[in-house]
Protein backbone atom coordinates (compact mmCIF):
# COMPACT_ATOMS: atom_id res chain seq x y z
CA UNK A 1 0.00 0.00 0.00
CA UNK A 2 2.72 2.47 1.02
CA UNK A 3 4.81 1.55 -2.01
CA UNK A 4 1.87 2.12 -4.38
CA UNK A 5 1.01 5.55 -2.93
CA UNK A 6 4.71 6.51 -2.91
CA UNK A 7 5.06 5.78 -6.62
CA UNK A 8 1.81 7.62 -7.36
CA UNK A 9 3.07 10.63 -5.46
CA UNK A 10 6.41 10.53 -7.34
CA UNK A 11 4.50 10.67 -10.61
CA UNK A 12 2.24 13.52 -9.48
CA UNK A 13 4.91 15.85 -8.03
CA UNK A 14 6.59 16.64 -11.39
CA UNK A 15 3.17 17.26 -12.95
CA UNK A 16 2.28 19.69 -10.15
CA UNK A 17 5.65 21.44 -10.53
CA UNK A 18 5.17 21.84 -14.30
CA UNK A 19 1.62 23.14 -13.74
CA UNK A 20 2.79 25.72 -11.18
CA UNK A 21 5.75 26.77 -13.30
CA UNK A 22 3.51 27.18 -16.33
CA UNK A 23 1.11 29.27 -14.27
CA UNK A 24 3.91 31.53 -13.05
CA UNK A 25 5.16 32.07 -16.57
CA UNK A 26 1.68 32.97 -17.80
CA UNK A 27 1.38 35.66 -15.10
CA UNK A 28 4.48 37.44 -16.45
CA UNK A 29 3.45 40.15 -18.87
CA UNK A 30 5.15 40.53 -22.22
CA UNK A 31 5.63 44.08 -23.49
CA UNK A 32 3.50 44.28 -26.64
CA UNK A 33 4.91 45.95 -29.76
CA UNK A 34 2.81 48.90 -31.01
CA UNK A 35 1.26 46.94 -33.89
CA UNK A 36 -0.34 44.48 -31.45
CA UNK A 37 -2.29 47.28 -29.78
CA UNK A 38 -2.84 49.90 -32.49
CA UNK A 39 -3.15 47.45 -35.39
CA UNK A 40 -0.26 48.58 -37.61
CA UNK A 41 3.48 49.25 -37.47
CA UNK A 42 4.54 52.73 -36.42
CA UNK A 43 5.55 54.62 -39.55
CA UNK A 44 3.52 52.41 -41.91
CA UNK A 45 2.34 54.22 -45.03
CA UNK A 46 -1.09 55.82 -44.72
CA UNK A 47 -1.42 54.98 -41.02
CA UNK A 48 -1.31 57.34 -38.07
CA UNK A 49 -2.18 56.39 -34.52
CA UNK A 50 -4.91 58.52 -33.01
CA UNK A 51 -4.56 60.12 -29.61
CA UNK A 52 -6.85 57.44 -28.16
CA UNK A 53 -4.75 54.65 -29.70
CA UNK A 54 -1.57 56.22 -28.31
CA UNK A 55 -3.04 56.48 -24.81
CA UNK A 56 -4.30 52.90 -25.07
CA UNK A 57 -0.83 51.74 -26.10
CA UNK A 58 0.90 53.57 -23.26
CA UNK A 59 -1.58 52.05 -20.79
CA UNK A 60 -0.76 48.59 -22.21
CA UNK A 61 2.95 49.31 -21.69
CA UNK A 62 2.31 50.40 -18.11
CA UNK A 63 0.44 47.14 -17.39
CA UNK A 64 3.26 45.09 -18.91
CA UNK A 65 6.41 46.73 -17.54
CA UNK A 66 7.55 48.08 -14.16
CA UNK A 67 9.86 50.49 -16.02
CA UNK A 68 7.05 52.80 -17.18
CA UNK A 69 4.54 54.79 -15.18
CA UNK A 70 1.87 57.14 -16.51
CA UNK A 71 0.85 60.45 -14.98
CA UNK A 72 -1.86 62.91 -15.91
CA UNK A 73 -0.67 66.49 -16.31
CA UNK A 74 -4.03 68.06 -17.04
CA UNK A 75 -6.56 68.11 -19.85
CA UNK A 76 -6.18 68.70 -23.57
CA UNK A 77 -8.09 71.46 -25.33
CA UNK A 78 -10.66 68.77 -26.18
CA UNK A 79 -11.07 67.79 -22.54
CA UNK A 80 -9.15 64.51 -22.77
CA UNK A 81 -6.57 63.54 -20.16
CA UNK A 82 -3.09 64.64 -21.19
CA UNK A 83 -0.64 62.02 -20.04
CA UNK A 84 3.09 61.68 -19.86
CA UNK A 85 5.12 58.56 -19.32
CA UNK A 86 8.12 58.20 -17.06
CA UNK A 87 10.51 55.57 -18.36
CA UNK A 88 13.51 54.47 -16.33
CA UNK A 89 14.97 51.36 -14.74
CA UNK A 90 12.87 49.45 -12.24
CA UNK A 91 15.30 50.44 -9.48
CA UNK A 92 15.03 54.14 -10.38
CA UNK A 93 11.25 53.89 -10.56
CA UNK A 94 11.27 52.82 -6.92
CA UNK A 95 13.19 55.99 -6.02
CA UNK A 96 11.22 58.39 -8.23
CA UNK A 97 10.09 60.62 -5.35
CA UNK A 98 13.70 60.96 -4.14
CA UNK A 99 14.84 61.95 -7.64
CA UNK A 100 12.05 64.56 -7.82
CA UNK A 101 13.22 65.98 -4.51
CA UNK A 102 16.84 66.13 -5.73
CA UNK A 103 15.82 67.89 -8.96
CA UNK A 104 13.71 70.40 -7.01
CA UNK A 105 16.55 71.19 -4.58
CA UNK A 106 19.12 71.56 -7.36
CA UNK A 107 16.87 73.75 -9.50
CA UNK A 108 16.06 76.10 -6.62
CA UNK A 109 19.64 76.05 -5.25
CA UNK A 110 18.55 77.97 -2.13
CA UNK A 111 20.75 77.24 0.83
CA UNK A 112 22.85 74.63 -0.97
CA UNK A 113 26.57 74.55 -0.44
CA UNK A 114 28.76 73.41 -3.33
CA UNK A 115 29.46 70.21 -1.42
CA UNK A 116 25.76 69.39 -0.93
CA UNK A 117 24.93 70.29 -4.54
CA UNK A 118 27.68 67.99 -5.83
CA UNK A 119 26.48 65.15 -3.59
CA UNK A 120 22.88 65.60 -4.79
CA UNK A 121 24.01 65.73 -8.43
CA UNK A 122 25.92 62.47 -8.00
CA UNK A 123 22.90 60.78 -6.42
CA UNK A 124 20.37 62.15 -8.89
CA UNK A 125 19.61 61.17 -12.47
CA UNK A 126 19.56 63.10 -15.71
CA UNK A 127 16.00 64.02 -16.67
CA UNK A 128 15.20 64.07 -20.39
CA UNK A 129 11.93 65.58 -21.65
CA UNK A 130 10.67 64.62 -25.10
CA UNK A 131 7.43 66.20 -26.26
CA UNK A 132 5.68 64.41 -29.11
CA UNK A 133 2.91 66.91 -29.67
CA UNK A 134 4.36 70.37 -29.80
CA UNK A 135 2.90 71.52 -33.14
CA UNK A 136 -0.43 70.31 -34.52
CA UNK A 137 0.90 70.07 -38.08
CA UNK A 138 3.76 67.75 -37.09
CA UNK A 139 2.56 64.15 -36.79
CA UNK A 140 5.84 62.20 -36.78
CA UNK A 141 6.96 63.02 -33.20
CA UNK A 142 3.77 61.65 -31.63
CA UNK A 143 4.07 58.47 -33.70
CA UNK A 144 7.75 58.18 -32.87
CA UNK A 145 7.07 58.24 -29.13
CA UNK A 146 5.16 54.95 -29.38
CA UNK A 147 8.13 53.17 -30.94
CA UNK A 148 10.66 54.90 -28.69
CA UNK A 149 8.82 53.75 -25.55
CA UNK A 150 8.68 50.17 -26.82
CA UNK A 151 12.37 50.15 -27.79
CA UNK A 152 13.49 51.58 -24.45
CA UNK A 153 11.43 49.07 -22.49
CA UNK A 154 12.43 45.97 -24.43
CA UNK A 155 15.98 46.49 -25.66
CA UNK A 156 18.67 44.32 -24.13
CA UNK A 157 21.44 46.44 -25.64
CA UNK A 158 23.92 47.41 -22.89
CA UNK A 159 23.85 51.04 -24.04
CA UNK A 160 20.06 51.19 -23.66
CA UNK A 161 20.34 49.55 -20.26
CA UNK A 162 22.85 52.24 -19.30
CA UNK A 163 20.37 54.91 -20.43
CA UNK A 164 17.59 53.36 -18.32
CA UNK A 165 19.88 53.16 -15.30
CA UNK A 166 21.12 56.76 -15.52
CA UNK A 167 18.21 58.66 -17.04
CA UNK A 168 14.62 59.45 -16.22
CA UNK A 169 12.77 59.99 -19.48
CA UNK A 170 9.60 62.08 -19.53
CA UNK A 171 7.78 61.17 -22.73
CA UNK A 172 4.79 63.42 -23.46
C-alpha positions as CSV (number, residue, x, y, z in Angstrom):
1,X,0.0,0.0,0.0
2,X,2.7,2.5,1.0
3,X,4.8,1.6,-2.0
4,X,1.9,2.1,-4.4
5,X,1.0,5.6,-2.9
6,X,4.7,6.5,-2.9
7,X,5.1,5.8,-6.6
8,X,1.8,7.6,-7.4
9,X,3.1,10.6,-5.5
10,X,6.4,10.5,-7.3
11,X,4.5,10.7,-10.6
12,X,2.2,13.5,-9.5
13,X,4.9,15.8,-8.0
14,X,6.6,16.6,-11.4
15,X,3.2,17.3,-13.0
16,X,2.3,19.7,-10.1
17,X,5.7,21.4,-10.5
18,X,5.2,21.8,-14.3
19,X,1.6,23.1,-13.7
20,X,2.8,25.7,-11.2
21,X,5.7,26.8,-13.3
22,X,3.5,27.2,-16.3
23,X,1.1,29.3,-14.3
24,X,3.9,31.5,-13.0
25,X,5.2,32.1,-16.6
26,X,1.7,33.0,-17.8
27,X,1.4,35.7,-15.1
28,X,4.5,37.4,-16.4
29,X,3.5,40.1,-18.9
30,X,5.2,40.5,-22.2
31,X,5.6,44.1,-23.5
32,X,3.5,44.3,-26.6
33,X,4.9,45.9,-29.8
34,X,2.8,48.9,-31.0
35,X,1.3,46.9,-33.9
36,X,-0.3,44.5,-31.4
37,X,-2.3,47.3,-29.8
38,X,-2.8,49.9,-32.5
39,X,-3.2,47.5,-35.4
40,X,-0.3,48.6,-37.6
41,X,3.5,49.3,-37.5
42,X,4.5,52.7,-36.4
43,X,5.5,54.6,-39.6
44,X,3.5,52.4,-41.9
45,X,2.3,54.2,-45.0
46,X,-1.1,55.8,-44.7
47,X,-1.4,55.0,-41.0
48,X,-1.3,57.3,-38.1
49,X,-2.2,56.4,-34.5
50,X,-4.9,58.5,-33.0
51,X,-4.6,60.1,-29.6
52,X,-6.9,57.4,-28.2
53,X,-4.7,54.7,-29.7
54,X,-1.6,56.2,-28.3
55,X,-3.0,56.5,-24.8
56,X,-4.3,52.9,-25.1
57,X,-0.8,51.7,-26.1
58,X,0.9,53.6,-23.3
59,X,-1.6,52.1,-20.8
60,X,-0.8,48.6,-22.2
61,X,3.0,49.3,-21.7
62,X,2.3,50.4,-18.1
63,X,0.4,47.1,-17.4
64,X,3.3,45.1,-18.9
65,X,6.4,46.7,-17.5
66,X,7.6,48.1,-14.2
67,X,9.9,50.5,-16.0
68,X,7.1,52.8,-17.2
69,X,4.5,54.8,-15.2
70,X,1.9,57.1,-16.5
71,X,0.8,60.4,-15.0
72,X,-1.9,62.9,-15.9
73,X,-0.7,66.5,-16.3
74,X,-4.0,68.1,-17.0
75,X,-6.6,68.1,-19.8
76,X,-6.2,68.7,-23.6
77,X,-8.1,71.5,-25.3
78,X,-10.7,68.8,-26.2
79,X,-11.1,67.8,-22.5
80,X,-9.2,64.5,-22.8
81,X,-6.6,63.5,-20.2
82,X,-3.1,64.6,-21.2
83,X,-0.6,62.0,-20.0
84,X,3.1,61.7,-19.9
85,X,5.1,58.6,-19.3
86,X,8.1,58.2,-17.1
87,X,10.5,55.6,-18.4
88,X,13.5,54.5,-16.3
89,X,15.0,51.4,-14.7
90,X,12.9,49.5,-12.2
91,X,15.3,50.4,-9.5
92,X,15.0,54.1,-10.4
93,X,11.3,53.9,-10.6
94,X,11.3,52.8,-6.9
95,X,13.2,56.0,-6.0
96,X,11.2,58.4,-8.2
97,X,10.1,60.6,-5.3
98,X,13.7,61.0,-4.1
99,X,14.8,62.0,-7.6
100,X,12.1,64.6,-7.8
101,X,13.2,66.0,-4.5
102,X,16.8,66.1,-5.7
103,X,15.8,67.9,-9.0
104,X,13.7,70.4,-7.0
105,X,16.6,71.2,-4.6
106,X,19.1,71.6,-7.4
107,X,16.9,73.8,-9.5
108,X,16.1,76.1,-6.6
109,X,19.6,76.0,-5.3
110,X,18.5,78.0,-2.1
111,X,20.8,77.2,0.8
112,X,22.9,74.6,-1.0
113,X,26.6,74.5,-0.4
114,X,28.8,73.4,-3.3
115,X,29.5,70.2,-1.4
116,X,25.8,69.4,-0.9
117,X,24.9,70.3,-4.5
118,X,27.7,68.0,-5.8
119,X,26.5,65.2,-3.6
120,X,22.9,65.6,-4.8
121,X,24.0,65.7,-8.4
122,X,25.9,62.5,-8.0
123,X,22.9,60.8,-6.4
124,X,20.4,62.1,-8.9
125,X,19.6,61.2,-12.5
126,X,19.6,63.1,-15.7
127,X,16.0,64.0,-16.7
128,X,15.2,64.1,-20.4
129,X,11.9,65.6,-21.7
130,X,10.7,64.6,-25.1
131,X,7.4,66.2,-26.3
132,X,5.7,64.4,-29.1
133,X,2.9,66.9,-29.7
134,X,4.4,70.4,-29.8
135,X,2.9,71.5,-33.1
136,X,-0.4,70.3,-34.5
137,X,0.9,70.1,-38.1
138,X,3.8,67.7,-37.1
139,X,2.6,64.2,-36.8
140,X,5.8,62.2,-36.8
141,X,7.0,63.0,-33.2
142,X,3.8,61.6,-31.6
143,X,4.1,58.5,-33.7
144,X,7.8,58.2,-32.9
145,X,7.1,58.2,-29.1
146,X,5.2,54.9,-29.4
147,X,8.1,53.2,-30.9
148,X,10.7,54.9,-28.7
149,X,8.8,53.7,-25.6
150,X,8.7,50.2,-26.8
151,X,12.4,50.2,-27.8
152,X,13.5,51.6,-24.4
153,X,11.4,49.1,-22.5
154,X,12.4,46.0,-24.4
155,X,16.0,46.5,-25.7
156,X,18.7,44.3,-24.1
157,X,21.4,46.4,-25.6
158,X,23.9,47.4,-22.9
159,X,23.8,51.0,-24.0
160,X,20.1,51.2,-23.7
161,X,20.3,49.5,-20.3
162,X,22.9,52.2,-19.3
163,X,20.4,54.9,-20.4
164,X,17.6,53.4,-18.3
165,X,19.9,53.2,-15.3
166,X,21.1,56.8,-15.5
167,X,18.2,58.7,-17.0
168,X,14.6,59.4,-16.2
169,X,12.8,60.0,-19.5
170,X,9.6,62.1,-19.5
171,X,7.8,61.2,-22.7
172,X,4.8,63.4,-23.5
